[in-house]
Amino acid sequence: MKPIIIISLSLALNLPIHAQEAKKNGKNDLDQQEAFVKKDTDGDGYLSKEEFVGQAKKPAKAEENFSKKDKNNDGKLSFDEVAGRKKGAK
């Protein structure tokens, strides 16, 4: 088989698995991931305070939430911190 067909078949066979996983984690998880990526304007995989607060409709509330979510006090938010999960949890 041609490589493109193999890749297409592989993706098609894995879609139900990803759909089940998304359903298990909650459909909201995918929405949160998309929002996280959009806010991560420098693409480093974390949200700085400026990225988190700068795009918020209520900046004062976002600044307060940033401090609460930054569990390890490193000045940036990982996806797990934004989603309210323990590091490495799924």
C-alpha positions in Angstrom: 0.0 0.0 0.0 1.0 3.5 -0.5 2.1 5.4 2.6 -0.7 8.0 2.3 -3.3 5.2 2.4 -1.7 3.6 5.4 -1.6 7.0 7.2 -5.2 7.7 6.3 -6.3 4.2 7.6 -4.4 4.7 10.8 -6.0 8.0 11.4 -9.5 6.7 10.6 -9.1 3.8 12.9 -7.8 6.0 15.8 -10.6 8.6 15.6 -13.1 6.5 17.6 -10.5 6.0 20.3 -9.8 9.8 20.5 -13.5 10.5 20.5 -14.0 8.0 23.4 -11.1 9.5 25.3 -12.5 13.1 24.8 -15.9 11.9 26.0 -14.3 10.2 29.0 -12.3 13.4 29.9 -15.3 15.6 29.0 -15.9 17.4 25.8 -14.9 20.5 27.6 -11.3 19.2 27.7 -10.9 19.7 24.0 -12.4 23.1 24.2 -10.0 24.0 27.0 -7.1 22.8 25.0 -8.1 24.9 22.0 -8.5 28.0 24.1 -5.2 27.4 25.8 -3.3 27.1 22.5 -5.0 30.3 21.2 -4.0 32.2 24.3 -0.4 30.9 24.2 0.7 33.5 21.7 4.5 32.8 22.0 3.9 29.0 21.6 6.0 28.0 24.6 3.4 25.6 26.0 2.6 27.9 29.0 0.5 31.0 29.6 2.3 33.9 31.0 0.3 36.3 33.2 0.2 38.7 30.2 -1.2 36.1 27.9 -3.7 34.9 30.4 -4.9 38.4 31.5 -4.4 40.2 28.2 -7.2 38.4 26.4 -9.7 38.2 29.2 -13.0 40.0 29.2 -12.6 40.8 32.9 -8.8 41.5 33.4 -9.1 42.1 37.1 -10.8 38.7 37.7 -8.4 37.0 35.3 -5.4 38.3 37.3 -6.9 37.0 40.5 -7.6 33.6 38.8 -4.0 33.5 37.5 -2.7 33.7 41.0 -5.0 31.0 42.2 -4.2 28.6 39.3 -0.5 29.1 39.4 0.0 26.3 42.0 3.8 26.1 41.8 4.2 29.9 41.8 6.5 29.9 38.7 4.7 32.8 37.1 3.3 30.8 34.2 0.4 28.4 33.8 0.6 24.9 32.3 -2.4 23.3 30.7 -2.9 21.1 33.8 -3.0 24.2 36.0 -5.5 26.0 33.8 -7.7 22.8 33.6 -7.5 22.4 37.4 -5.7 19.0 37.2 -2.8 17.7 39.1 0.4 17.6 37.1 0.3 14.5 34.9 -3.3 13.6 35.6 -5.6 12.8 32.7 
